[in-house]
């Protein structure tokens, strides 16, 4: 680092987060449990502790329950009896992990022939996971998983083709509560390895000032443009998506700043909330992290991570371009100007002052694209972030530029030693920096920031981790009964007559199953049920999984549940339902792109499809991107009703029809769509409509945001 950069490094004052844990003796205990949880996950990821995968998964679930139950009870403040019940359930969850640890080898030897004690602990494991999911996340996912579990027990009594051959009680418990299916299946494995690390990585970066960096850069780039506040929301939320594992969490972090800013400058509350929710959920499809789904998809499909990113790149750019276009049109329609350039931060100055925060993210991306596993890349990224945070507080106190330069070279070499000697070498450097921070001014604040990040990461991982455990019941049901085949056969039967109807059916299924469920379990469920059916219909492998992933994500914007919109509601002070209707209009690209990619896989840079066969792959990519851009642009014009001036109804109807025909992939629909585009251009040129005053006047100048 340069002298200037070192002087401008972390202040180490905690971000203005809400209180992490209650300020009581119980809160301090929970804080300690959260830190221990994070340290355990780091130690297993870095192979400082080597345990069998089954024990890592069971311990991961035990920590989720040990932290989750009492934390919910402490926040609800329902009295001593409720708190005692929460700790009893937490203890029961830990007892299951202890039992699996003690009986690890005997359980392997008697797999499929459980003794009564195994059955008791198996029932406790399933029950505590279901109750934990209910109290932490609400009823949606436990009810859906409960229906699948009930199907295991009673599905044999259903009429054909829904029935199965029937399974003994002990067989179901064995499948769901032991081994690597059920609650300890692939979802929990991914949660305990990849997901937790990337949540922790994001927590460290957020507390180190990444949110401020993203916001300052966004403000400096577009804050002064027409409708600048909403454009800031789009860019900052998209950037946050590169480190955030949750769209809803994205809403409540960046939304605290962007939604009030949009409202102050004249955007309707519902539209402001809809823009933030749409942009935040878009972060889940934006490489490199993609809400950690990119890593799960690569693991599931057995392909390189770079292939997933390649498929996601153009759709993600189109998605955010669509949202940007919608807010631009809305600003023009309502006459909303941007912020005063004098009041805005310089993006170059923000990057100069905090560029070091981008280093771990850049290293993460480089490692992932270099073929390293997500586990290795995540561990390396986290180690570099810790070195930066702990080293920066020491560097601030070094007045001699040469000494400071030598210090940062040493930190760099310590980080590079990770590749040669593993995490133990970096651990020694981190321990040295921790001891050093006790001796320098501001060092204790840096240590507090680091420990808070550990606790915050564990707390943030609770809903995702417990969801992965309970969603294992759904995946376990699929593997035990073959239920996915029944749905798949139905979709394939419909697809033999109409692929479009099969896609609609799959879309509705994904949206229904995705309601109220976080991104990662959402993808796991929908890909298990619907993905194989689309593949059998000839949809390319990655495109079929991207299709269900997109619509699972869009469930958080779709009425009536619309989690992201209801998260924005208290900030916008508007009905969550109204926000969701605005979000669906703004997120039109998200609904359109998956359909276009199925018919023309070149949109996701995949081979196949009649267009690529007819004109060649490179031309097919160019053609479909232009067509998708035109369609999205026309849809925005039709919905907002503005293009340099308000548009008459006829113009809007023609634009909407042109957009529809460009999306459809039937004979001559492209030709009809092209003709309607020309008709729309002619109407706008010859009959532009009557110019009117903006709907809303420019609001008065406000203070610097």
N, C-alpha and C positions, 0 to 999 in steps of 0.2 A: 504493500500500500504506500501511496505517497504521503508526505507529511500532512497535506491538507486533508486527505481522506481520513487519516488516522485521527486527526483532531475532530473530524465531524462524525466519528463512528458512534456506536450505540450509547445513548444516554443511560440505558439500563433501567429507566423508570418503567414499571409495568404499564402496559396499555390500559386504556380506560375500559377494561373488562368488568363485568359484574363480579361480585364476590365469588371466588371459586367454590368455596365450601363455607358452611355456617361457622360463625365466629364463636364456637363453643368447644368444649373438650371433645365432644363427639365429632365435630367438624374437623378438628386437628387430627383425630384418629383416621377419619376418612381421607383426609389429605395425605397422610402417611401411607395408607393402603394404595391410593392412586399412584403415588410416586413409586412404591414397591412394584406395582403392576407394570408400570412403564419400564423400570429397570430390569424386571424379569424378561419382558419381551425383547429388550435390547440385548440382554445377555444370551438368550437363546438364538436370536438372529445372528449375532456375532460369533456364535459357537463358543462363548465363554462358559456356557452351561450346555452340555450335550445330553439331551433326553430323547427317548423314543417319541416319535411324532404323536402317538396316542396320548402320552402323558403331557406333552406340551399343549395339546388341544383341550384335554380335560382340565388342566390347570388354568388355561386361558378362560374357559367358561366359569370355573370356580371364582376367579378374580372378578369377572363381570358381575356375578351374583353377589359376591361379598361386598363389592362397592355399590352396586346398583340399588339393591333393596333398602339399605339404611339411608342412602343419599336421597332417594325419593321420599322416604318417611321424614327425614330431617327437613326437607324443603316444604313438605305439606303441613308439617307441624300439627299432627292430629292427636297428639297425646302419647302418654307412656305406653298404653296397651298396643297401639299401632306400631310404635317404635320397637317394642319387644317382639312383636310378630315379624317385623322386618328383619331383625337380627336373627331370629329363629330360622327364617327361610334362608338367610345368608349362610348361617352355620350348616344347614342341611346341604346347601350347594357345595360348600367346602368339603363336607363329609364324603360326598360322592367322589370328589377328586382324590381324597386321601385313600378311600377304599380302592379306587382304580390303581393308585400308586402302590399300595401294599399288596394287592392281589394281581398285579400286572401279569406275571408269568402264569399263575394258575388260571386266570381268565382266558388266556390264549389257549391253554391246554384243554379247557372244558368249553370252548366256543361251540355253540349250538346245543349244549346240554347244561343249562344253567342250574345252579343249586338255589334253594329258596332265598338265601341271603342276597344272591346276585339279582334276583327278581325284585326284592324290596328296594335295593339301591337303584336299580334301573327305573322303577316307577318314580322314585324320589327325583332322579335326574330329569326325567321327562316333565314331571309336575313343576319342579322349580324353574325350569327353562320357560315353560308356558306362562307361569305366573309372573316371572321376571319380565317377559316380553309384554305382558298385559300392562303392568304397572309403569314400565319405562316408556313404551311406545303407544299404548292404547289398544283397543280390542281388535282392530282390523286384521293384522297378521296372525295373532293367535287363533282367531276364529277360522280363518282360511286353513291354517295348518291343522287345527282340530278336526275340520271336516275331512281332510286327507287321512288323518290318523284313524278317524272313525271308519273310513272306507276300508282300511286294512282289516279291521275287526268284523265289519258287517257287510262288506262289499259282495260277499258270496250270495247274499239274499236279494241282490238287485237283479232286474231282468237283463237278459242278453241284449247288447254286447257289453253292458256296463259291469257285469259281474266278474268275479275272479274265482279261483279254485278254493279259496278259504285258507286261513293261516291260524295256527295255534297261538294262544296268548303269549306263551314264553318265546315263541319264534319272533313275534312282533317286538317284544321288549328287547330281545337280544339284538335284533336288527337296528332298532332305533337308539338304544342306550349304550351299546358297546361296539367296539370295532371302528371302522372308518366309514360307516354309513350313518344315517340318522343325524343326531345332534352333533356328532363328532365327524361329520362327513367333510366333503370338499369345501363347502362354505366356511365352516369353522377353521379348517386348515388355512384357507386364504386369509381369513380374518386374523388369525394368530401369527401369520408370517408377513404377508404384503401389506394388508390394509392398515393394521395398527402402526406399522413403521411410517407409512405415508401420512397418516393422521398426525403422528408425532412430529414428523418433518414439517408439516404445515403449521402446527402449533408453535414450534420454535421460530419459524420465519415470521409468522404473524406477530408474535410478541416482540420480535427483534425490530419490527417496523416495516414489514413488507406491505401491509395495507396502506400505510401512509405513502410509501414509495409509489405504489400503483395508482393511488388517488391523485397524488401530485403530478405524475406523468400524464394521467388522463385529463386533469384540469388544464394543464399547460398546453396539451395538444388540441383539444376541442372545446374547452370551456367557453371560449369567446365566439364560437360559431353559432349559427342559428340553432336554437334549441339545445345549446351547449350542455346544460345540466343533465338532460336525458342521455346525451351522447357520452358524457362522463360515466354515467351508470353502466352503459353498454360496455365500454372499454374496461373500466375497472372491474366489473363483474366477470368479464371474460378472462382478464389477467388473473383474478383470484381463483378462477377455475383451474389454473395450472398448478395450484398447490392445495386446493381444497378438496376434500373428499365428500362434501355434501352440498347440494344445491340449496337446501333449506337453511343450512348454516351460513351459506354465502349471502342469502337474503338478509338475515338478521345482523350480519357484520357490515357489509358495504351498504345495505339498505338504510341503516341508521343515519348515514350521511346523505346518500343520493336521493332518497324519497322526499325528505323535507326540502332539499334543495330544488328538486323539480317542482314541488308544489309552490314554493316561494316565487318561482319564476313563471307561474301561470299554467302549468300542466294540471289537468284534472286529477284528483286523488286516485281514482280508479285506474286511470291510464298510467300514472306514475308508479303505482304498485305493480301493475301488469308488466311494465317495462323492466322493472327490477327483478320480478319473479322470472320472467322469460330469459333475461340475460344471465341470471344466476344459474338457472337450470341448464342453460347453454354451456356453462363451464364444465358440465359433466360430459359433454361430447367434444370438448376442446383438448387436443393433445397438449402436453405429454401424459398427464396423469389420468384424465377422463374419469374422475371419481374412483380410481383404482380398477375400474372395469376393464381397461385395456389389458391389464396383467392377467385378470381372471379369464378373459376371452382368449388370450394367447395360450394360457395353460389348458383351457378346455379344448381348444381346437388343435393344439399341438403345432402352432405356427410361431414364427418370430414376432416379437413385439413390434418391430418396424413395419410388418405387414398390416397390423391393426391400425397403427398410426397413419400409414399411407391411405388406408380405406377411409379413415375418419376425417382427413385433412380438408378436402374440398367441401364436403357437407358442412363441416364446422364453420368454414369461412363464409359459405352461403347463408348459413343460419344467422350469424352475427351481422352480415351485410344486410340481411332482410330486416332485422330489428333496428339497425342504424337508419335504414331507409324509412321505416315507419315513423320513427321519432322525428326525422327530418321533415317529413310531410305534415305530421301533426303540428310541428312548430310553425311551419309556413302557414298552415290553415288558421292558426290562432295568433299569428303575428308575434311569436315569442323570440325575442333576441337572446343573445348569449350574455355571459358575464363580462364585466369590465376587464379588459386585458391587463390593466394596471394592477388589479387585485389578485391576479393569478400567479401561481408559482411557475418558475421556468422548468420545463421538463429536463433540459440538459443539466441545469443546476441540481435538480433532484437526483438524477442519475450519477452525476459527479460526486455528490455527497454520500450516496448510499449504494453505489454500484457493487460493493462487496457482497450485498445481500443476494445479488443475482448469481454469484459464483456457485453456491451449492445447487441451485436450480439448473445452471448450465452444465455442471458436472453430472447431475442426475440424468439429464437428457443425453449427454455424450455417452455415458456408460450404457444406457438402455439401447441406444442405436449401435453401440459397439459390440453388442451380443452378450453383455453380462446379464445375469439373471436379475429380475426385479428385486429379489431379496438382497443381493449383493449391492445393487445400485442404491436401494433405499437406505441400507446401512451406511454406505459410503457417504451419501448425501447428508444423512443425519450427523455423522461424525464430523464432516467439514463444517456444518452449521454450528455445532458445539464449539469447535476450535475457534471459529470466527467470533462468536459471542464472548467466550472467555478471554480470547486474546485481545479483543478491541478495548476492553476496559483497562487492560495493562498498558496498551500502546498509547492511550490518551495521556498518561502521565509521563511519557518519555519525551523530554524536550529536545533531545539531540536527534536530528534527522537520520544520521548514519546508524545510530543504535537502533532506532525504530525500524529502519530498513532491514537491518540484520535480523531483528526480532521476527519480522513478517516472513523473511526468507526461511527462518527456522520453522515457523508455523507451517509454511508451505511444504517444506521437506517432511514434517511430521505427518501432514495429510497424505503426501505421496507415498509414505511408508506403508500405508494401508494396502497398496497393491502388491508390495513385496513381502511384507511380514504379517499381514492380516490386522484384525482389530486390536490385538493385544498391544501392538506398537503405538497405535493411536490412543489407546486407553492410558498408557503411561504418560503420553503428552497431555492428555486431558487432566489426569490426576495432578501433574506438575502445575498446570495452569490453575486448577482449583486451589491448590495450596498457595500459589502466588497471589491469587485474588484476595485471599484473606489478609494480605499484607499491604495492598495498595488502596488508595482512595477510590471509591466507586466500585471496588471489586466485590464487596458483599452484595451490592445491588445486582451485579451481573450474575452472581451465584443464585440470588433469589429469583431472578428472571428465568434462569435455567431450570430450577426446581419447580417453579410455577408452570413452566412449559410442560414438564413431565406430568404434573398433576392434571393440567388442562387437557393434555392429549388423551390421558386415560379416561377422563370424564367425557370428552367428545366421542371416544370410541364406544361408549356404552350402548347407544341405540343400534349402531351398526353391528357390533359384535353379538349382541343378544339376538338381533334379527337373523344373523347368519346361523346361529345355533338352532333357532326354532324353524327356520326355513329348511334346515336339514331334514326335518320331518317330511316335508313335501317331496324333496329329492329322494329320500329313503322310501317313500311310498311308491314313487315312480320305479325305482329299481326292484322293489319287492314284488309289486303287482303288475308292472308293465302298463300302468294307466295311461302313460303318455302315448302309447301305441294306439289306444282307443281314440283319443282325440286326434292324433295324427292321421289315422285312417279316415276319419270323418272329413278333415280338412282336405286330404288328398282326393277323396271322392268328389267333394265340391269342386276342387281345382281341375278335375278332368273335364268339367263342363265350362268353368270360368275361373281362371287364375285370379282375376280381379276380385270376385266374391270371396275366394279363399283369403286373399290379402285383407279384405275388409273384416272378415271373421277373425283372423289372427290379430289385427289391429285392436278390435274391440276386446278380445280376450286379454291382450297385453295391458290395455288401459284399465280394464276391470281388475286384473290381478295386481296391477301396479299401484292401485289407490291406497294411500296410507303406508306405503312400504318404501324404505330407503333404496337408493340407487342399486347397491350391490346385490342384496337379496332379490330385489326386483328383477334384475337381469338373470340371476340364477334360476328363478322360477320360470320366467317367460321363455328363456332359451331351452330349458328342460322340456317344457310342454309343447311350445310352438315351433322352435327352431328345426327339429328333425322333419316336421311336416313340410315346411317350406323347402328344405333341402331335397326332399323326395319329389317335389314338384319341379325341380330343375333350377331352383334359385341357387346361385353360387354360395359356398359355405360361409364366407365372411359376410356377404351381403345379407344372408338369411339371419345371422346373429345380430348384425347392425339394425336390421328392420325391427326385431323384437326389442332391442335395447332402446332405440329411439322412442318407440311408443310406450315402453315402460317408464321412460323419463317423462314423457309428455303427460302421463297420468297425474303428475304433481302440478300440472297447470289446468287440467281438465275438470270441469264441474262434475259431480258435486263435492268431491273431497278436496282436490287442489291444495295439497299441503303447502306448497311454496307460496301460493296466493294468500292463504290464511295466515301464514307467517308474516307476510307483508301488511296484512290488514291493520293491526294495531299501530304500526308505524305510519301508514298512510291515513289512518282514521277513516277507513272506508270499509264497506262490506266485502268480505273475502269472496263472496259469490260474484259481485260486480267486478272485482279485480280479475277473477278467473276468466270472465267473458272477454275482458280487454286483452288478457294474456293469450288466449286462444287466437284472437285476431292478429296480434303482434307476432305470434310464433307460427304463423302459417307455413313458413319454410320447413319447419320441423315435421309438419304433417305431410308435406308434399315430397320432400327429398327421398324418403325411404321407398315410396312407390315408384318414383322415377328411376331409382337405382336398381330395383328389381327388374324392370323392363330394359334398362340400359346400364349394366354393371360398370361401364366406363366412368360413370359419375363417382364411383368409389375406387376408381383406378384398378378395377378388376377385369380380367378377360371374360369374353363371352357376350352373348346377346346378339340379336339380329343386326343391330346397327353396326357394331364392330365388324361383323362378318361381311357386311355390305360395303362399307367405306374404309375399313381399316381401323385399328385401335387408336392411333394418335388423333385422327380426324374425329373419331367418335367421341373422344374426351372433350375436344374443343367444341364440337356441336352440342353435346348435352349440357356443358357448362353454360354456353350462351343461351340455350333454350331455358334452362332452369333459372338463369338470371332474369331473363325477360318475363318469365311466368311470375316470379316473386315480385319483380318491380310492378307489373300490372296489377297483381293482387293488392299491393299496398295502395296504389292509386285508387282502386275500386273501393277498398274498405275506408280509407281516409277521405276520399272524395276531393282530392286536391292535387294539382300539378301546376305550380306557378300561380294558379288562381283556382277558386272553387269550381268543380266540374258539375255539369248537369247530370241528371239521373241516367240519361241515355248513354253518355260517355262512360259512366261507371259500369253500366251493364255490359257494354261492349268490351271494356277492359277485363271484367270478371270472366266473360265468356272466352276471350282470347287466352287468359291464364289457364282456364280449365282445359281447353283443347290442347294447349302446349304440354300440359301434364299428362293427359291421356296418351296411351301408346297403342292406339288402334289404327287400322288402315285409314289413311288420308286425314287423321286428326291433326298432324303437324301442318299439313297444307291449309286446313281450315283455320288453325290457330294463327298461322302466318298471315293469311288474308285478313283476319280480324285485327291483327296488329296494325296492318296497313290502314284498315278502316278507322281504327282508333286514332292513328297519327293524322289522318285526313280530317277527322272530326275536330281534333284539338287545334289543327292549323286553320281550318276554314270557319269553324264555329266554336271559338274558344270559351264561350260562356261569358256572362256578365261579371266584371270585376267587382268585388264587394270589399267592405272593410273587414279586417280580421275579426274573428269571433271574440277574441280576448285582446285587450290592449296590453302593451308591454308594461309589466309591473315596475314599480319604483325600484331605484337602485338600493341594493341591500349591502349589508356588511360583508367583508371578505369571508368566504366559507372556511 
